[in-house]
């Protein structure tokens, strides 16, 4: 299991932060603005470590950051950078699984982020695989219920229940051009934690004084 501590919460944090200034935007409006910018946000990367981070860093003192911010960047760039940064963080977890020889051909997106067409397409582009939404939006609890049903049947029970109860509603596939671009940005993203780790910890310590 891989965990990003501030995934959808990063987008919520940004919405509430600008909301405190009297700028009221809902998530679809933020996403619509983000969709107008190009992948990579013209050199802007967001580190979604707003509450520390688990996978892969296991670091409660990691902090979030915008890196590459310039005067040409707009709020739309900042919205998109948060969305991309969250998916880069999720890719950290997938890369660990892939390094262990786990084949990943499809990712199933559920929850708040799974309802965003833009965010799901970002996942397909950044993960480099198919990303699907299911007809049933509930994830862990529904899966546990299906396993309980399968345990009460014969050896083929799980496959039968899975085929009957888990249906794909929509699917997205990687855009090759965007996928290549994101590989370059992800390489920078991966380096940023190591480069900033000591300073992150210093700032965390200073904040507690």
C-alpha positions in Angstrom: 0.0 0.0 0.0 1.2 3.5 -0.8 -0.2 6.6 0.9 -0.1 10.3 -0.1 -1.1 12.2 3.0 -2.4 15.3 1.3 -3.9 14.3 -2.0 -7.4 15.8 -2.4 -6.7 17.8 0.7 -4.0 19.8 -1.2 -6.7 21.1 -3.6 -9.0 21.7 -0.7 -6.3 23.7 1.1 -5.7 25.9 -1.9 -9.4 26.5 -2.4 -9.9 27.5 1.3 -6.8 29.7 1.2 -8.0 31.7 -1.7 -11.5 31.6 -0.2 -10.2 33.4 2.9 -9.4 36.3 0.6 -13.0 36.5 -0.6 -12.3 34.7 -3.9 -15.0 32.0 -4.0 -14.3 29.2 -6.5 -15.7 25.7 -6.5 -13.7 22.7 -7.6 -15.1 22.5 -11.2 -14.2 26.2 -11.6 -10.6 25.6 -10.4 -10.3 22.6 -12.6 -11.6 24.5 -15.6 -8.9 27.1 -15.1 -6.3 24.5 -14.6 -7.3 22.8 -17.9 -6.4 25.9 -19.9 -2.7 25.5 -19.0 -0.2 23.2 -20.6 1.2 20.1 -18.7 4.1 21.1 -16.6 2.6 24.6 -15.8 5.5 26.4 -17.6 8.1 25.1 -15.1 6.0 25.1 -11.9 6.0 22.1 -9.6 4.1 21.7 -6.3 5.3 19.4 -3.5 2.1 18.2 -1.7 3.8 17.6 1.6 1.3 19.8 3.6 1.1 17.3 6.5 4.5 15.5 6.1 4.6 12.6 3.8 4.4 8.8 4.0 5.2 7.1 0.7 8.0 7.0 -0.1 9.7 9.4 2.4 8.2 8.4 5.8 8.9 12.0 6.9 6.5 13.8 9.2 8.7 16.9 8.9 8.5 17.3 5.1 6.7 20.4 4.0 4.9 21.6 0.9 6.3 24.0 -1.7 5.9 25.6 -5.0 9.1 25.4 -6.9 9.8 27.3 -10.1 7.4 30.1 -9.4 7.8 33.2 -11.6 5.9 36.4 -12.4 4.5 34.8 -15.5 2.6 32.2 -13.4 -1.1 32.7 -12.8 -3.6 31.2 -10.4 -4.5 28.7 -13.1 -0.9 27.5 -13.2 -1.0 27.1 -9.4 -4.2 25.1 -9.5 -2.8 22.8 -12.2 0.5 22.4 -10.4 -1.2 21.2 -7.2 -3.1 18.6 -9.3 0.1 17.4 -11.0 2.1 17.4 -7.8 -0.4 15.1 -6.2 -0.2 12.7 -9.1 3.6 12.8 -9.1 3.4 11.8 -5.4 1.1 8.9 -6.3 3.5 7.8 -9.0 6.2 7.5 -6.3 4.1 4.7 -4.8 3.5 3.0 -8.2 7.2 3.1 -9.0 7.9 1.2 -5.8 5.4 -1.5 -6.7 6.9 -1.7 -10.3 10.4 -2.0 -8.9 9.1 -5.1 -7.0 8.0 -6.6 -10.2 4.3 -5.8 -9.8 2.8 -5.3 -13.3 0.5 -2.3 -13.3 -1.7 -2.1 -16.5 -4.7 -0.3 -15.1 -5.4 2.1 -12.2 -8.9 2.6 -10.8 -9.7 6.1 -9.6 -12.3 6.6 -7.0 -13.2 9.4 -4.5 -13.2 13.1 -5.1 -10.2 13.2 -7.5 -11.7 10.3 -9.4 -14.6 12.5 -10.4 -12.4 15.0 -12.2 -11.9 14.2 -15.9 -8.8 16.4 -15.9 -7.2 14.7 -12.9 -7.9 11.3 -14.2 -6.3 12.1 -17.6 -3.3 13.5 -15.7 -3.1 10.2 -13.9 -3.1 8.3 -17.2 -0.5 10.6 -18.7 1.8 10.5 -15.6 1.3 6.8 -14.7 1.7 5.7 -18.3 -1.3 3.3 -18.1 -5.0 3.1 -18.4 -7.0 4.9 -15.7 -10.7 3.9 -15.2 -13.7 4.9 -13.2 -16.1 2.3 -12.0 -19.9 2.3 -11.8 -19.6 1.9 -8.1 -17.8 4.8 -6.4 -17.2 3.2 -3.0 -13.8 1.5 -2.8 -12.4 -0.2 0.3 -15.7 -1.1 2.0 -17.3 -2.4 -1.2 -14.2 -4.5 -1.9 -14.3 -5.9 1.6 -17.9 -6.9 1.1 -17.1 -8.6 -2.2 -14.3 -10.6 -0.5 -16.7 -11.7 2.3 -19.2 -12.8 -0.4 -16.4 -14.7 -2.2 -15.2 -16.4 1.0 -18.7 -18.0 1.3 -18.5 -19.6 -2.2 -16.3 -22.0 -4.1 -12.9 -21.4 -5.6 -14.4 -19.6 -8.6 -16.5 -17.3 -6.4 -14.2 -14.4 -6.4 -13.8 -14.2 -10.2 -17.6 -14.6 -10.6 -18.4 -11.9 -8.1 -15.7 -9.6 -9.6 -17.0 -10.0 -13.1 -20.6 -9.4 -12.1 -20.1 -6.5 -9.6 -17.1 -4.5 -10.8 -17.9 -2.7 -14.0 -15.9 0.0 -15.7 -17.8 3.2 -16.4 -15.2 5.2 -18.3 -11.5 4.8 -19.3 -8.7 7.2 -20.2 -5.4 6.3 -21.9 -2.0 8.1 -21.9 -1.5 11.0 -24.3 2.0 10.2 -25.6 3.1 13.8 -26.0 2.0 14.7 -22.5 3.4 11.5 -21.0 6.9 12.3 -22.4 6.7 15.8 -21.1 5.6 14.6 -17.7 8.6 12.2 -17.5 10.9 15.2 -17.6 9.0 17.0 -14.9 8.7 14.0 -12.7 12.5 13.6 -12.8 12.8 17.1 -11.4 10.1 16.4 -8.8 11.9 13.3 -7.6 15.1 15.4 -7.0 13.4 18.2 -5.1 12.7 16.3 -1.8 16.4 15.3 -1.4 17.5 18.9 -2.3 15.1 20.6 0.2 14.8 18.0 2.9 17.3 19.7 5.4 15.7 23.1 4.9 12.2 21.6 5.3 13.3 20.2 8.7 14.9 23.4 9.7 11.8 25.4 9.0 9.7 22.8 10.8 11.9 23.2 13.9 11.9 27.0 13.7 8.1 27.0 13.5 7.9 25.1 16.8 10.0 27.6 18.7 
